[in-house]
Amino acid sequence: MIKRLWKWFWSPTSRFSLGALVVAGGIGGVIFWGGFNTFMEYTNTLEFCVSCHEMDQMVYQEYKKTVHYKNRTGVRVVCSDCHVPKEWGPKLIRKIKASRELWHKMLGTIDTPEKFEAKRLELAQNVWASMEASDSHECRNCHTYHAMDFKKQSRRGREKMQKAMEKGKTCIECHKGIAHKLPKGMEDEDD
């Protein structure tokens, strides 16, 4: 029975055997998957993120002045570290949502500093809501309360971080404006 099934599987039809089609489809699938995944990872690079003038001239310039860009340890956090989940499923969902950003790029929604500033609060609130909903998951890829050495923090920082930990606060509740300017009219909240 198995021998007949094997022979049928590999026997040529008018053009190809079913086995050859399966193998060709498998190879094609691997090539497609590799290309798709490689491109998806490319869209997580700093160079890709700042390749349009809106990001390069506005957001990137303010980010370059933060500790996430340049610091004493030489560890650089790039856009995707904060804005794209590392897990594959949530990453794919975020990339699908990013297609809306491409639509707004074509419409010119924020293509000037004036238009960008007019939308900054709305854009920031969208990101903050997403970060709060995920319990600042992307922040916690690098920062966790339990890995903090509170003794090495300033007295004020230690007090605030310990209170935040006790209350179960998420990072973005206290650290809005850490990598980008706060929208006009917002004060740096100081709990």
Secondary structure, 3 states (H helix, E strand, C coil): CHHHHHHHHHCECCCCEHHHHHHHHHHHHHHHHHHHHHHHHHCCCHHHHCCCHHHHHHHHHHHCCCCCCCCCCCCCCCHHHHHCCCCHHHHHHHHHHHHHHHHHHHHCCCCCHHHHHHHHHHHHHHHHHHHHHCCCHHHHCCCCHHHCCHHHCCHHHHHHHHHHHHHCCCHHHHCCCCCCCCCCCCCCCCC
